[in-house]
Amino acid sequence: MKVLITGGAGFIGSHVAEELLAAGHSVALFDNLDGQVHPGRRPPGYLPRGAVLHRGDVRRRAPLAKAIRSAEAILHLAAVVGVGQSQYQIHRYSDVNVCGTACLLDILANERHRVRRVVVAGSMSAYGEGAYDCARCGRVRPSIRTQKDVRGKRWDPACPSCGGPLSPRATTEEDVFQSPSTYAITKATQESLVLNYGRTYGVSCASLRFFNVYGPRQALSNPYTGVAAIFLSRIKNGRPPVVYEDGEQTRDFVSVLDIARACRLALEKEKAAGVALNIGTGHAVSIRHVAETLARLEGSEVAPELTQAFRKGDVRHCYPDVSLAGRVLGYRPRVAFDHGMRDLVAWGRGAEAKDYFARADRELRRRGLL
């Protein structure tokens, strides 16, 4: 199968390319080499041999259409990422994530091609607050917390029906999106556009809702990338990783190696047509534990700085039920948290890590988002 990966020069795309090449597929990459991710807009040295790189922007029809002509399947990863930054770069995020996806689908709907399968990278951020159990009301989905809700440092949401305490539980694909940021809204829209195209034209389309992806090749100098890479950059520079709230908020951290395998399976499996699937490990990990684990593995005595500050739009707990991905794709996470973090730290020892977190934090505070 000839696969085109948009955003293919990124750390996720490069791992998927390796996975596909090892399975005997042909791979082409389409990427604009954004300077926030790729310093100097240069192709990264880790791109796998055998993958052809096409430089281009998904918003520009001609180069994208040219790259699509030889493809039989598309993995659509191209997107601007970062929740906080999206709250004030609204036009940029909407333009790249939504209009770029619309451009790709418009080409597929109106020009000749051989593409019979499209897989888009969805995002757990679209869910907003995760699912919970209330002893009185059962399973509930509280709304996104506000500054008023967390006054007095009461971080955990209350039951939306009775006001009682809640216990986090796994979020399923049936849970309704409560997108709390521009980034989340654009990712939810990407998914809807792709699945709608598939239903309309009888093309096999699927969305993989990635949870918190981490691993080797993640940009350590991008303050808007995943939290694990941001923490590692701080630690490598002898500074404490900054943790909002009390650090006990939880997420699911999934290795990029598991993500790459899930992408290959979704491209290969006929059963994946028309579905949206959670891709994670199914286990919740506190943000504080992530910071402490990275410091320990890096051999640093730096302790996380717990700010007791609330970032607007942040959720308290969200981790997935991944059983549907198991049934549809045969997906099972293989990389344990500690092992995956060791992979990230080992990669980081040879990677440039400029710490721009303080600048990003100041920008959020200046705009009243923190």
C-alpha positions, 0 to 999 in steps of 0.5 A: 500500500502506498501511504501519504502521511501529512505532518509526516516529518514530526515525531509521530509521523516519523515513527509511523513511517518506520512502522509502515516501511517495516511492514512492507508499505511504501511511504511518502511524507508531506510537511511544511517543516514549521519552525516551531517544531523544526528549527531552521525549517530543516528536515530532521535527521531522524526521517527513515530511509525509504520515506520520500519527503514532499515539502508543502503546506496542507492549505496550499492545494497544488502541492498537496494534490500532487502528493496525493496523486500517487497515494492509496491511503492517507494518514492525516497528522498535519496540525498546529498543536498546543492547547494554551497557544491555541486560545489566542492564536485562534485564526492560525489554529483554525486555518491550519487544522480545519482549513488544511483538512478541508483542502485535503478532503476537497481534493479527494472529492473533486480530483482524480485519485486512488485513495481508498482509506483515510485515517485522521489523528483525533485528540483526547482534548476534544472530550474536555473533562473525563467521565466520573462515578457519583455514589448517588447518581452513577456515571456522570460528565461534569462540565469544564471547570471555571475560575469560580469552580476552583476558588479555594483550591477545590480542584476536583469537580463535583457531581453536576446533579447532586453536588456530591464527590466524584471518582474518575472513570474511563472515558469511552468513545460514546462520551460527548465532546466538551471541547475546552480550547480552540485546539480541541475544537479544531481537532474535533472538527477535523475528525467530523470532516473526515468521517463525513467524507467517508460516509458521503463517498463510501471511502474507508475513514477512521479517527484515532483519538490520541491521548497524551503521546510522548517519546523519542524525537519529541521537540524538547525546545517547543514549549507548546508540545506535550507536557512530558517533553516540556518537563524534560526540557526544564529538568535538563536545564536545571530548572524545576518542572512547573505543574499547575494546580496541585499536580494530582490531575491525571492523564493517560500517557501513551508511547509513540511506539504504541501510537505508530502501531495503532496507525498501521493497524487502522490503515490495514484493517477493513473493520476500521471504516467509519469509526473513532477509537481511543488510543492510549494505555487505559491507565491514569497517571498524575502530572506530578508523578510524570515530573518526578519520574523524569527527574529520577530517570534524568538523575536530577534532584530537581523537584516539581514546582506546584503552582496552585494556579489554574489554567483556563480550559484545563481538565482535572481527569481524563483517561480512556477505555481502549477496549473498542480499539482492541476489538476493532484493530487488535490494538493492545498497548505494549510500552509500560510507562516507566519503560517509555519514559526511559526511552524519552530520557535516553533520546533527550540526552542527545537532543537540543533542549532550549527552555522556553517555558517561562516565556510561554507561561508569561504570555498566558498570564498576560492574556488572563488565561492563567 
